[in-house]
Amino acid sequence: MSEVTMTQEEIDPLAPVLADDQPSESRRADAPKIVAIVPVYNEERFIGSVVLKTKEYASTVLVVDDGSTDGTAAVAKAAGAEVIRHEQNQGKGAALNTGFHRARELAADAIVTLDGDGQHFPEELCLVIQPILDGQADIVVGSRYLENTSDVPQRRVWGHRFFNLITNQLSGVAVTDSQSGFRAFSRRALDALSLSSKGFSVESEMQFLASDCNLRVCEVPITIKYLDKPKRSVISQGLTVLGGILRLVGQHRPLLYFGVPGTILLAIGLIWGAQSISFYNQRQILSAGYVLVSTLLITLGALSFFAGLILHSIRGLLLDLLNRTS
């Protein structure tokens, strides 16, 4: 992972394509086709302004309405977005998968995702997309922590630090803002990403997929403004993300997920068994309870460890096969 920090002068080559005062209709024919994907759920208050501002920088603004019960879809369409609607709420991951599928159909050269709640600044899209257009990265993460430009509530800061730590360590890809929804993707990343997460652990999953698919990841600084109180409980959302990350570890790091607990159980079982033998040697009495517990722990530990080893080997073979066919 690398950090990319650019000045406005370094973004100037993109200015003829994405300038504020240049309507999207008048962009050059050879300009890169940029699709902005905005997954939303009940955001009629902000989605109109988000679409209008984003249209100044993207060829297509694609709003994926994930089962909203308010007027989000109608407002987005009136503002000029292409709207795809899920009849029922399926989660952010499903909304992004829908957006990615449509971006492939549109033959996008680069893709940007941003939230529809007004927290992100669409005018920073130029900064986020530039490493993709320059061929420097496959995934660009807009980070609110690279520069001190966002007034992030303290409880969010500690939560983000926690999720950064575990996601970075377990995925093998390090970023400073693992939960950022303002991201850019190359065509290569678009073809490689197929998200299984449905909820808010989807950003963490991207780091696991980036590691598996050898995608280049970098970060650029962005600004986030917090307009309202969180719509969801911070604790509840945090537990949901944590559960999603644990599931990702089971899918992407089976040896770690099964092997570490298996090794611990195996070690405890062996220690317990050694104590049973020592007790028998001292008193010539066989403690059936100790023996049964020791046998159970050793059996469970061995099964867990070898399950992780087998799944790890199978997963490695599947990745090799996928890399050969891609």
C-alpha positions in Angstrom: 0.0 0.0 0.0 1.3 3.4 -0.9 0.2 6.9 -0.1 -0.5 9.4 -2.9 -0.7 13.1 -2.1 -1.2 15.5 -5.0 -1.5 19.2 -5.4 -4.1 20.9 -7.6 -1.4 21.5 -10.2 -0.7 17.8 -10.4 -4.4 17.2 -11.1 -4.5 19.8 -13.9 -4.1 17.3 -16.7 -7.6 16.1 -15.8 -9.0 19.6 -15.7 -10.2 19.6 -19.4 -12.1 16.5 -18.7 -13.6 17.1 -15.3 -13.5 20.9 -14.7 -16.2 22.4 -12.6 -17.3 24.9 -15.3 -17.4 22.3 -18.0 -20.8 20.5 -18.4 -20.7 16.7 -18.8 -22.2 16.9 -22.3 -19.2 18.9 -23.6 -16.4 16.6 -22.5 -14.0 15.4 -25.1 -14.9 12.3 -27.0 -11.6 10.7 -26.0 -12.1 11.5 -22.3 -12.0 8.5 -19.9 -15.4 7.1 -19.1 -15.8 7.6 -15.3 -18.8 6.0 -13.6 -19.7 7.2 -10.1 -21.7 4.6 -8.1 -23.7 5.9 -5.1 -25.4 3.2 -3.0 -28.2 4.7 -1.0 -31.0 3.8 1.4 -33.5 6.5 2.4 -31.3 9.5 1.5 -33.9 11.8 -0.3 -32.7 14.7 1.8 -29.1 14.7 0.3 -29.1 12.5 -2.8 -30.2 15.3 -5.1 -27.3 17.6 -4.3 -24.9 14.7 -4.3 -26.0 13.7 -7.9 -25.9 17.2 -9.2 -22.3 17.9 -7.9 -21.0 14.5 -8.9 -22.3 14.9 -12.5 -19.8 17.7 -12.9 -16.9 15.2 -12.6 -18.3 11.8 -13.8 -19.6 10.6 -17.2 -22.4 8.7 -15.5 -23.8 8.9 -12.0 -25.3 5.6 -11.1 -27.5 5.5 -8.0 -28.3 2.1 -6.6 -31.4 2.5 -4.4 -31.3 -0.4 -2.0 -35.0 -0.7 -1.1 -35.6 2.9 0.1 -39.0 3.6 1.5 -38.9 7.4 0.9 -38.5 9.4 -2.4 -34.7 8.7 -2.8 -35.1 7.1 -6.2 -37.4 9.8 -7.6 -35.1 12.6 -6.4 -32.0 11.0 -7.8 -33.6 10.4 -11.2 -34.8 14.0 -11.3 -31.3 15.2 -10.5 -30.0 13.3 -13.6 -28.8 10.0 -12.2 -29.3 6.6 -13.7 -31.2 4.8 -11.0 -31.3 1.0 -10.3 -33.7 0.0 -7.6 -33.7 -3.0 -5.3 -37.2 -3.8 -4.3 -36.0 -4.9 -0.8 -33.0 -3.7 1.3 -30.2 -6.1 0.6 -27.2 -4.3 2.1 -24.4 -2.1 0.9 -22.4 -5.0 -0.6 -25.3 -6.1 -2.8 -25.9 -2.5 -3.9 -22.2 -2.2 -4.9 -22.3 -5.5 -6.7 -25.3 -4.2 -8.7 -23.4 -0.9 -9.5 -20.2 -2.8 -10.5 -22.2 -5.0 -12.8 -23.8 -2.0 -14.5 -20.4 -0.3 -14.7 -19.0 -3.3 -16.6 -21.9 -3.0 -19.1 -21.1 0.7 -19.6 -17.4 -0.2 -20.2 -16.2 2.2 -17.6 -12.5 3.1 -17.7 -12.6 4.0 -14.0 -15.2 3.8 -11.2 -15.7 5.9 -8.1 -17.9 5.0 -5.2 -19.2 7.6 -2.7 -21.9 7.8 -0.1 -25.2 9.4 -0.7 -25.6 11.1 2.7 -23.6 14.2 1.8 -20.6 13.4 3.9 -18.2 13.2 0.9 -17.2 16.1 -1.3 -17.8 15.2 -4.9 -15.3 17.9 -5.9 -12.6 15.7 -4.4 -13.4 13.0 -7.0 -10.6 14.3 -9.2 -8.1 13.6 -6.5 -9.4 10.2 -5.8 -9.6 9.1 -9.4 -6.2 10.5 -10.6 -4.0 7.5 -9.5 -6.3 5.2 -11.5 -6.1 7.3 -14.6 -2.3 7.5 -14.2 -2.0 3.8 -13.9 -0.5 4.0 -10.4 -3.2 1.9 -8.6 -6.1 -0.4 -9.0 -7.9 0.7 -5.8 -7.6 4.2 -4.3 -8.9 4.7 -0.8 -10.0 8.2 0.2 -8.7 8.5 3.7 -10.0 11.0 6.3 -6.9 10.3 8.4 -4.0 11.1 6.1 -4.5 14.8 6.8 -6.2 16.5 9.7 -9.1 18.0 7.6 -12.1 16.1 9.0 -13.7 16.6 12.4 -14.3 13.0 13.1 -16.2 12.2 16.4 -13.9 10.6 18.9 -15.9 7.4 19.3 -15.7 6.9 15.6 -11.9 7.5 15.6 -11.4 4.7 18.2 -13.7 2.4 16.3 -11.9 3.1 13.0 -8.5 2.5 14.6 -9.7 -0.9 15.9 -11.1 -2.0 12.6 -8.0 -0.7 10.8 -5.8 -2.8 13.0 -7.6 -6.0 12.6 -8.4 -5.6 8.9 -4.8 -4.6 8.0 -3.3 -7.4 10.0 -5.6 -10.1 8.7 -5.9 -9.0 5.1 -2.2 -8.2 4.6 -3.1 -4.8 3.0 -2.6 -1.8 5.2 -4.6 1.4 4.9 -5.3 4.2 7.3 -9.1 4.3 6.7 -10.4 0.8 6.1 -14.0 1.9 6.4 -14.0 4.7 3.9 -16.7 4.5 1.2 -15.0 7.1 -1.1 -13.0 4.9 -3.4 -11.8 4.6 -7.0 -11.3 1.4 -9.0 -9.5 0.5 -12.2 -11.0 -1.7 -14.9 -8.8 -4.5 -13.6 -10.2 -4.1 -10.1 -13.7 -3.9 -11.4 -13.3 -7.3 -13.2 -11.7 -8.9 -10.2 -14.1 -7.7 -7.4 -17.1 -9.9 -6.6 -18.3 -9.0 -3.1 -19.8 -11.5 -0.8 -20.4 -9.2 2.1 -23.8 -7.7 2.3 -23.4 -5.2 5.1 -20.8 -2.6 6.1 -17.9 -5.0 6.2 -17.7 -4.7 2.4 -14.9 -2.1 2.6 -12.8 -4.6 4.7 -13.5 -7.3 2.2 -12.0 -5.2 -0.6 -8.6 -5.4 1.3 -8.8 -9.2 1.4 -9.7 -9.3 -2.3 -6.9 -6.8 -3.2 -4.4 -9.2 -1.5 -5.8 -12.3 -3.2 -5.9 -10.7 -6.7 -2.6 -8.7 -6.4 -4.3 -5.4 -6.8 -2.3 -2.3 -6.2 -3.8 -0.1 -3.4 -3.0 3.5 -2.5 -4.6 6.3 -0.5 -5.3 9.9 -1.0 -6.5 12.4 1.6 -10.2 13.4 1.6 -12.4 15.5 3.8 -15.6 14.2 5.5 -18.3 16.4 7.0 -20.7 14.9 9.6 -24.0 16.6 9.0 -26.3 14.5 11.2 -26.2 12.0 14.1 -25.6 8.4 13.0 -28.8 6.8 11.7 -27.7 3.5 13.2 -26.3 2.6 16.6 -22.6 2.9 16.4 -22.2 -0.1 18.7 -24.6 -2.2 16.6 -23.0 -1.2 13.4 -19.5 -1.9 14.9 -20.6 -5.4 15.9 -22.0 -6.0 12.5 -18.7 -5.0 10.9 -16.7 -7.1 13.3 -18.9 -10.2 12.6 -18.4 -9.6 8.9 -14.6 -9.4 9.3 -14.6 -12.6 11.2 -16.5 -14.3 8.4 -14.0 -12.9 5.9 -11.2 -14.4 7.9 -12.9 -17.8 7.7 -13.3 -17.4 3.9 -9.9 -15.9 3.1 -7.6 -17.1 5.9 -8.9 -20.5 6.8 -5.6 -21.7 8.3 -5.6 -18.8 10.7 -9.4 -19.0 11.4 -9.3 -22.8 12.2 -5.6 -23.4 12.8 -5.0 -21.0 15.7 -8.0 -22.2 17.8 -7.2 -25.8 16.9 -3.6 -25.3 18.1 -4.8 -23.8 21.3 -7.3 -26.6 22.0 -4.6 -29.2 21.1 -2.1 -27.6 23.5 -4.7 -27.4 26.3 -5.7 -31.0 25.7 -2.1 -32.2 25.8 -1.4 -30.3 29.0 -4.5 -31.7 30.6 -3.5 -35.2 29.4 -0.1 -34.8 30.9 -1.6 -33.8 34.2 -3.8 -37.0 34.1 -0.8 -39.2 33.5 1.1 -37.4 36.3 -1.9 -37.9 38.7 -2.1 -41.6 37.8 1.6 -42.1 38.3 1.4 -40.5 41.8 -1.7 -42.2 43.1 -2.3 -45.1 40.8 -5.8 -43.7 40.2 -7.2 -43.0 36.7 -9.2 -39.8 36.6 -11.8 -40.6 34.0 -13.0 -37.0 33.8 -9.6 -35.6 33.1 -9.0 -38.3 30.5 -12.3 -37.6 28.7 -11.8 -33.8 28.7 -8.2 -34.3 27.5 -9.3 -36.6 24.7 -12.1 -34.3 23.6 -9.8 -31.3 23.5 -7.1 -33.1 21.6 -9.6 -34.5 19.1 -11.3 -31.1 18.5 -8.0 -29.3 18.2 -6.6 -31.8 15.7 -9.8 -31.7 13.6 -9.8 -27.9 13.6 -6.2 -27.6 12.7 -6.3 -30.1 9.9 -9.6 -28.6 8.6 -7.8 -25.2 8.4 -4.8 -26.8 6.7 -7.0 -28.6 4.1 -9.1 -25.5 3.4 -6.0 -23.4 3.0 -4.6 -25.9 0.5 -7.8 -26.1 -1.5 -8.1 -22.3 -1.5 -4.5 -22.0 -2.8 -5.2 -24.4 -5.6 -8.4 -22.5 -6.6 -6.5 -19.2 -6.6 -3.8 -20.7 -8.8 -6.4 -22.0 -11.2 -8.2 -18.6 -11.2 -4.9 -16.8 -11.9 -4.1 -19.1 -14.8 -7.5 -18.7 -16.5 -7.7 -14.9 -16.0 
